[in-house]
Each structure stands twice: as structure tokens, then as C-alpha cells.
Amino acid sequence: MNTLLARVRSKDISMDEARRLVRRLYSLLLYTIMNKEFDRYTIEVPTSMIEHNPKGVWKGPVTDFRTPVVVTAVARGGLLPGDACVDELALYGYKSTRLDCIMMNRTTDPNGHVNGVAVQGRKTGNSVKGAIVLYPDCMVATGGSMVRARDIYEEMGGLAKRHIVASLICTPKGVKTIWTKYPDTIIYTVNVDLELDEHDYILPGAGDMGNKLNGPSDLVITGLEQQTT
């Protein structure tokens, strides 16, 4: 995973390559999380050999698909990771997966220091009772976004089975922020970067992942007047 993440960090990476690498990274990260944190139960599967022999039935432990999973995508940087996790869970056979989306951004003081999080809107279900709630976020810098996302579910009510943050890069400050407010949160990360700059961006970090995965936020699209009627 570090090999792939090193490529994502590169300042010269294209959006197409970044998106493909991040999808692959979340496939590997989710695989790790499922092995450690998801429940299992035993099933019996008749194989094609059952037509020839009554012993053609496989019995063994698999991931417990009966436990609902809520994937929380925090826009913009969390949109692709969230989508990647939902697709990956579908490959494993999950049919009770919900993708929630929360639109938020960090707020800053006059000196450019992060002083909070602003939520512009959200599209979420009503409860996470009994569910595993997965927060895939490429970068956990100060931890404010992850805490605010968890706040939203706590305000809804309904006790979740587990809350799991899945990050590519996080900082000690981000981890401390999350665990100070919600010490039961499980955190998985590929890398821990130790520093934040004066504007609370991760060092060495990977740059603005929202822009890397979705295109520059200040990109001007021309020609729209010809396309409208």
C-alpha cells in the first residue's frame, strides 16, 4: 500500500491515475478492515459437485453479510473512496450497504488556521442502529471532519455496532482529536505523517486530494452558453 500511496503523493500525478490508485488502495484497506473488524458466521454452499456426490457441499466461515454497513462519504475528497468501498462490498456479496454523503469544509480564522467545520448539507439515512459505520477519508489532518460526521449520527440516535475511520494518511493530531471526542472509534490508516503546516495541511502529505480526484475546484468551464437553450 505504501508503494501505491507514494505514487498518489506525487505532485505530477494525473487525475485518472490518482483515481485508479486510490480505488485500489481502498480495496486493499477494506480487505484489511473486514478481516479484523467484521463479524463472521458459518454457511453451507452446495457446489457443482452436488450433482455427482452428496458431499459436494462446502461449509465454512464467511463475513457476516447480515450486518448492515453505512459508508459515509465526506465531500469532496471522500466521494471516490466512499464509492470505491460500496463497490468493493458489493463484490463480497453485501446487499445491505448504504452510502451517505455529507458536504462539509473546514473553516479558518483570519490567520488561516483551522477553527472548525461547516456543514452545507447531507443526504443520509435516519439511523445507523446496529450497523458498521465506515468513514473512508483520504486525509485526516486535524480530525474535525471525522468528528463532525460522527456527531451527525449521534444526533440521529441509534447505537451503531462499530465506527471505523479508513484513511490513507492521518496525523497524530487528527487521531487525538477523534479519540478525545469518540474514544471507541477504530482507525485504520496506511501512513501517519507527523506534521501540519501553519495552515493545518499535512506534511509531507499528498496535496489537495479533493482536487487530485475530482479536478481543480477553481476550474472554469467554458462554452456552457452554447449548450443551454
C-alpha positions in Angstrom: 0.0 0.0 0.0 2.9 2.4 0.7 4.1 1.7 -2.8 0.8 2.8 -4.3 0.5 5.7 -1.9 3.9 7.0 -2.8 2.6 7.4 -6.4 -0.6 9.2 -5.2 1.6 11.6 -3.3 3.4 12.7 -6.4 2.8 16.3 -7.5 2.8 15.3 -11.2 0.2 12.5 -11.0 -2.8 12.8 -13.4 -6.4 12.7 -12.1 -7.0 9.5 -14.0 -4.1 7.7 -12.3 -4.9 9.2 -8.9 -8.4 7.9 -9.1 -7.3 4.4 -10.2 -4.7 4.2 -7.4 -7.0 5.4 -4.7 -9.6 2.9 -5.7 -7.0 0.1 -5.5 -5.8 1.4 -2.1 -9.3 1.4 -0.7 -9.8 -2.2 -2.0 -6.7 -3.3 0.0 -7.6 -1.2 3.1 -11.1 -2.5 3.2 -9.9 -6.1 2.8 -7.7 -5.5 5.9 -10.6 -3.9 7.9 -13.0 -6.7 7.0 -10.6 -9.4 8.2 -10.1 -7.6 11.5 -13.4 -5.9 12.3 -16.3 -7.6 10.5 -18.1 -10.5 12.2 -18.3 -13.9 10.6 -20.8 -16.7 10.5 -20.8 -20.2 9.1 -22.6 -21.1 5.9 -23.2 -24.1 3.7 -22.8 -23.8 -0.1 -23.8 -26.6 -2.4 -21.1 -26.7 -5.2 -21.4 -28.0 -8.7 -20.2 -31.4 -7.4 -23.5 -31.8 -5.5 -25.0 -33.3 -8.7 -22.4 -36.1 -8.5 -21.9 -36.6 -4.8 -23.9 -35.6 -1.7 -20.6 -34.5 -0.1 -20.3 -31.6 -2.6 -21.3 -29.0 0.0 -18.8 -26.5 1.3 -19.2 -25.4 4.9 -17.1 -22.7 6.5 -16.9 -19.2 8.0 -17.6 -16.1 5.8 -18.1 -12.4 6.5 -21.5 -11.8 8.2 -23.4 -10.2 5.4 -26.4 -9.8 7.7 -24.8 -6.8 9.4 -25.7 -3.6 7.6 -22.9 -1.2 6.6 -23.2 2.5 6.3 -20.4 4.1 4.2 -20.1 7.9 4.9 -18.5 9.9 2.1 -17.4 13.4 3.1 -17.4 15.6 0.0 -15.2 16.3 -1.9 -12.2 14.2 -1.0 -14.3 11.3 0.3 -16.6 10.9 -2.7 -14.4 8.4 -4.6 -13.2 6.5 -1.5 -16.9 6.1 -0.5 -17.9 4.9 -3.9 -15.0 2.5 -4.0 -15.9 1.0 -0.7 -19.5 0.4 -1.7 -18.4 -1.3 -5.0 -16.0 -3.4 -3.1 -18.6 -4.5 -0.5 -20.9 -5.5 -3.4 -18.2 -7.8 -4.7 -18.2 -9.6 -1.4 -21.9 -10.0 -1.6 -23.2 -7.2 0.7 -26.7 -6.3 -0.1 -27.4 -4.1 2.9 -25.0 -1.3 2.2 -26.0 2.4 2.4 -23.9 5.3 1.0 -24.4 8.5 2.9 -23.0 11.8 1.7 -22.1 14.8 3.9 -21.0 18.1 2.3 -18.6 20.0 4.6 -15.5 22.1 4.6 -13.0 23.3 7.2 -13.4 26.9 8.4 -10.4 29.1 9.2 -9.7 32.2 11.3 -8.2 35.4 9.8 -4.7 33.9 10.1 -5.7 30.9 8.0 -5.7 28.4 11.0 -8.5 25.8 11.0 -11.0 26.6 13.7 -13.9 24.4 12.9 -16.1 22.6 10.3 -19.0 23.9 8.3 -21.7 21.5 7.0 -23.5 22.7 3.9 -25.8 19.7 3.6 -26.2 16.0 3.8 -28.0 13.0 2.3 -28.1 10.4 5.0 -30.5 7.7 6.3 -32.3 8.2 9.6 -30.3 5.8 11.8 -27.2 3.7 12.0 -28.6 1.4 14.7 -26.8 -2.0 14.6 -24.7 -1.0 11.6 -20.9 -0.8 11.0 -20.3 2.8 10.0 -17.3 3.3 7.7 -15.7 6.7 7.2 -13.3 6.5 4.2 -11.4 9.8 4.1 -8.1 10.1 2.2 -6.6 12.6 4.6 -7.3 13.1 8.3 -5.4 16.2 9.2 -7.0 17.9 12.3 -9.7 15.3 12.6 -12.5 17.9 12.7 -14.4 16.5 9.7 -14.5 12.9 11.1 -15.7 14.2 14.5 -18.4 16.3 12.9 -19.6 13.4 10.7 -19.8 11.2 13.8 -21.7 14.0 15.6 -24.4 13.8 12.9 -25.1 10.1 13.6 -25.0 10.6 17.4 -27.6 13.4 17.0 -29.8 11.0 15.0 -29.8 8.4 17.7 -29.4 4.6 17.3 -26.3 2.8 18.6 -24.0 1.6 15.8 -22.1 -1.7 16.0 -18.8 0.0 15.2 -17.4 3.3 13.9 -14.4 2.8 11.7 -12.3 5.5 10.0 -10.4 4.4 6.9 -7.7 6.8 6.0 -4.7 6.8 3.6 -2.8 9.5 5.5 -3.5 10.8 9.0 -1.7 12.8 11.6 -1.2 12.3 15.4 -3.3 15.5 15.9 -6.2 14.1 13.9 -6.1 10.8 15.8 -6.0 12.6 19.1 -9.0 14.8 18.1 -11.1 11.8 17.1 -10.2 9.7 20.2 -10.7 12.6 22.6 -14.3 13.0 21.5 -15.1 9.4 20.5 -12.6 7.0 22.1 -14.4 4.0 20.7 -13.6 4.9 17.1 -11.5 2.4 15.3 -8.9 4.0 13.0 -7.1 2.3 10.1 -4.5 4.3 8.1 -1.8 3.4 5.5 0.6 6.1 6.7 1.0 8.5 9.7 2.5 11.9 8.7 3.8 13.7 11.7 3.5 17.3 10.8 1.0 20.0 9.9 2.0 23.3 8.4 0.8 26.8 9.6 -2.5 26.3 7.7 -3.0 22.7 9.1 -2.2 20.9 5.8 -0.4 17.6 6.2 3.4 17.4 5.7 4.7 15.8 3.6 1.1 14.8 2.8 -0.2 14.4 -0.8 -1.6 17.9 -1.6 -5.3 18.6 -2.0 -6.9 15.2 -2.6 -10.2 16.8 -3.5 -8.6 18.4 -6.5 -6.5 15.4 -7.4 -9.5 13.1 -7.5 -12.2 15.4 -8.8 -10.3 18.1 -10.8 -9.4 21.7 -9.7 -12.2 23.4 -7.7 -11.4 26.7 -9.5 -11.6 25.2 -13.0 -13.5 27.4 -15.4 -15.7 25.5 -17.8 -16.3 27.5 -21.0 -18.9 27.0 -23.7 -21.9 26.5 -21.5 -23.8 29.3 -23.2 -23.7 27.3 -26.4 -25.0 24.2 -24.6 -28.0 25.8 -23.0 -31.3 26.5 -24.7 
